[in-house]
């Protein structure tokens, strides 16, 4: 299911994994360039802290973000297979968080003490830490037991269904495409008789 727009709306960590859809010739990387990363962060909106999203035009190093995506995907695929996640992937996510932990900065606004959570370090490391933290949250939540992969033949997107009968990553992408293909097969086989 190749599409030029990333699928969003799932948990942030799953949206990150879903930035590698399947195309006819293999996986496509929707975060291969700084511009693509900036666009994805804009799609994620308020789910990504303002200090990171607002700095997006200065991206130079995508490697930390891509590493967190690879670690998260390795854990997700293992969970889908009901297997033990690779220890190296779990360590990688932990190390990414450790590289730029959030610190609550205290300030005085004239009437009260305020606390704003901030991370220090290069932008790519800060974003990777934030994404690794999001991965830790979703991967350790009880809801992860409902994790599914899209049932469309050529799709590798993952999601946490809000309804137990949900089968596709998106009703407008894979759902409609699958229903149309099924309709076409059913009606074209009847014409052959």
Secondary structure, 3 states (H helix, E strand, C coil): CCCCCCCCCCCHHHHHHCCCCEECCEECCCCCCHHHHHHHHHHHHHHCCHHHHCCHHHCCCCHHHHHHHHHHHHHHHHHHCCCCCCHHHHHHHHHHHHHCCCEEEEEECCCCEEEEEECCCCHHHHHHHHHHHHHHHHHCCHHHHHEEECCCCCCCCEEECCCCCCCCCCHHHHHHHHHHHHHHHHHHHHHCC
